[in-house]
């Protein structure tokens, strides 16, 4: 599982790096909010751990940006702010979990495990996608996808019933530095549709695409 840590305190970076990598997590560290956002829009992460008080863009602003951009990622706010009002603000902004400093490391690790528990497999009707093994199945039959087709399907299945613009898809699947145009999205959606027996992905004229939820 890939985790982004947005934390400007060097000692905290070192401590969390030791414990999280010991647990088998892949860790990327950003020292300010703008750097963290650049990582998040260009790579696929399962969890973002955000310090509230960071330079350039604080954790609250970063959390709001992530949710506004509809980026599929769990958010844990880790901060020295420790009042009930601060916690309420974080959760209202879109954080999935809130832990105040100082904290016990075993508690943090358990909270992280709970956040991602049950998230290893995404399902929509007969379609399933395992984010650890990269296996995609429909009606229990394996589907062979290219890595980009997998990333595209992952993004759709993380945003079921949400209309996604071609620009959103391009930024989140190909990355903000990608120099191609939105026709790339159309081409890959067409290829992906051919590999699925049902028409999960609906075209929204002048808006983009939406993956509709299906009954099992």
C-alpha positions in Angstrom: 0.0 0.0 0.0 1.3 3.4 -0.9 1.2 6.2 1.7 2.0 9.9 1.2 3.2 11.7 4.3 2.9 15.4 4.3 5.0 16.6 7.3 7.5 19.4 7.6 9.1 18.2 10.9 12.2 16.2 10.0 12.2 14.2 13.3 8.6 13.2 12.7 9.4 12.3 9.1 12.2 9.9 10.3 10.2 8.3 13.0 7.2 7.6 10.8 9.4 6.4 8.0 10.9 3.8 10.3 7.6 2.5 11.6 5.6 2.6 8.4 8.2 1.0 6.2 8.6 -1.7 8.9 4.9 -2.4 8.4 5.5 -2.9 4.7 4.0 0.4 3.5 5.5 2.2 0.5 6.2 5.8 1.8 6.6 9.0 0.0 7.4 12.2 2.0 6.5 15.8 1.2 7.7 18.7 3.3 5.0 21.2 2.5 1.4 21.2 1.2 2.2 22.2 -2.4 4.7 19.5 -2.8 2.2 17.0 -1.3 -0.5 18.0 -3.8 1.9 17.7 -6.7 2.6 14.1 -5.6 -1.1 13.3 -5.1 -2.3 14.5 -8.5 0.6 12.7 -10.3 0.7 9.3 -8.5 -1.9 6.9 -7.1 -1.7 6.7 -3.3 -4.0 4.7 -1.0 -3.6 7.0 2.1 -2.4 10.6 2.8 -1.2 11.5 6.3 -1.4 15.2 6.6 0.1 17.5 9.1 -2.2 20.5 9.7 0.5 23.2 10.1 2.7 23.1 7.1 4.4 25.8 4.9 3.0 26.9 1.5 -0.3 25.1 2.0 -1.6 23.8 5.3 -3.2 20.4 5.8 -6.7 21.7 6.0 -6.3 23.5 2.6 -4.7 20.4 1.1 -7.5 18.2 2.4 -10.1 20.5 0.9 -8.2 20.6 -2.5 -8.0 16.8 -2.6 -11.8 16.4 -2.0 -12.7 19.1 -4.5 -10.6 17.4 -7.1 -12.3 14.1 -6.4 -9.0 12.2 -5.9 -9.7 8.7 -4.6 -7.6 8.6 -1.4 -8.1 8.1 2.3 -7.0 11.0 4.4 -5.7 10.9 8.0 -5.1 14.3 9.7 -2.2 14.1 12.1 -1.8 17.4 14.0 -0.8 19.2 17.2 -4.3 20.9 17.1 -6.3 18.9 19.6 -9.6 20.5 20.3 -13.0 19.0 19.4 -13.5 22.0 17.1 -10.3 21.2 15.2 -11.4 17.6 14.8 -14.8 18.6 13.6 -13.2 21.0 11.0 -10.9 18.2 9.7 -13.7 15.7 9.3 -16.0 18.3 7.7 -13.2 19.2 5.2 -13.1 15.5 4.1 -10.6 13.8 6.4 -11.4 10.1 7.1 -9.5 10.0 10.4 -8.1 12.5 12.9 -5.2 11.9 15.4 -3.7 14.6 17.6 -0.1 14.9 18.6 1.5 13.6 20.8 0.2 10.1 19.9 1.1 6.5 20.6 2.6 4.8 17.6 0.6 1.5 18.0 -2.6 3.6 18.0 -1.6 5.3 14.7 -0.7 2.0 13.1 -4.1 0.4 14.1 -6.0 3.5 12.8 -4.1 3.2 9.5 -5.0 -0.5 9.2 -8.6 0.2 9.9 -8.7 2.9 7.3 -7.6 0.6 4.5 -9.2 -2.6 5.8 -11.7 -3.9 3.2 -10.3 -1.5 0.6 -8.1 -4.0 -1.1 -10.9 -5.1 -3.4 -13.1 -2.7 -5.3 -16.4 -4.1 -6.5 -19.2 -3.1 -8.9 -21.7 -5.7 -9.7 -19.9 -8.7 -11.1 -16.7 -6.7 -11.6 -13.9 -6.7 -9.0 -10.5 -5.1 -8.9 -7.8 -6.2 -6.4 -5.5 -3.2 -5.7 -2.8 -5.4 -4.1 -2.6 -8.2 -6.7 -3.8 -6.1 -9.7 -6.3 -8.9 -10.6 -9.5 -7.8 -12.4 -12.4 -10.2 -12.7 -15.9 -10.2 -14.1 -18.2 -13.0 -13.2 -15.1 -14.7 -11.6 -13.3 -14.7 -15.0 -10.0 -12.9 -15.2 -9.6 -9.9 -17.5 -6.2 -9.1 -19.0 -5.6 -5.3 -18.8 -2.6 -3.2 -19.6 -1.3 -1.1 -16.7 -2.9 2.1 -18.0 -6.3 0.3 -18.6 -6.0 -1.0 -15.0 -5.3 2.5 -13.6 -8.2 3.9 -15.6 -10.6 1.2 -14.3 -9.2 1.7 -10.7 -10.0 5.4 -11.0 -13.6 4.8 -12.3 -14.3 2.1 -9.6 -13.1 4.5 -6.9 -15.6 7.1 -8.2 -18.7 5.1 -9.0 -21.7 7.3 -10.0 -19.5 10.4 -10.2 -19.2 12.2 -13.5 -15.5 12.6 -14.3 -14.3 15.1 -16.9 -11.7 14.0 -19.4 -9.3 16.5 -17.8 -9.8 15.0 -14.4 -9.2 11.5 -15.7 -6.1 12.6 -17.6 -4.6 14.3 -14.6 -5.3 11.4 -12.2 -4.5 8.5 -14.4 -1.8 9.9 -16.7 -0.5 12.7 -14.4 -0.5 16.5 -14.6 2.8 16.4 -16.6 1.4 14.3 -19.4 1.6 16.3 -22.6 -1.0 14.4 -24.6 -4.6 15.5 -25.1 -7.9 14.2 -23.9 -8.4 11.9 -27.0 -6.1 9.6 -25.1 -8.8 9.1 -22.5 -11.4 8.4 -25.2 -9.2 5.8 -26.8 -8.5 3.9 -23.6 -12.1 4.0 -22.5 -13.1 2.4 -25.8 -10.5 -0.3 -25.3 -11.6 -0.9 -21.7 -15.2 -1.2 -22.7 -14.4 -3.9 -25.2 -12.8 -6.0 -22.5 -15.8 -5.8 -20.2 -19.0 -7.7 -21.0 -21.3 -5.0 -19.5 -21.4 -1.4 -20.4 -20.3 0.0 -17.0 -18.9 3.2 -18.3 -21.4 5.8 -19.6 -20.5 8.7 -21.8 -21.8 12.1 -20.6 -22.0 14.4 -23.6 -19.8 17.5 -23.2 -19.0 16.4 -19.6 -16.9 13.2 -19.6 -17.6 9.7 -18.3 -19.3 8.1 -15.4 -19.2 4.5 -14.1 -22.7 3.5 -13.1 -23.2 1.2 -10.1 -24.4 -2.3 -10.9 -26.3 -4.7 -8.7 -24.6 -7.9 -7.8 
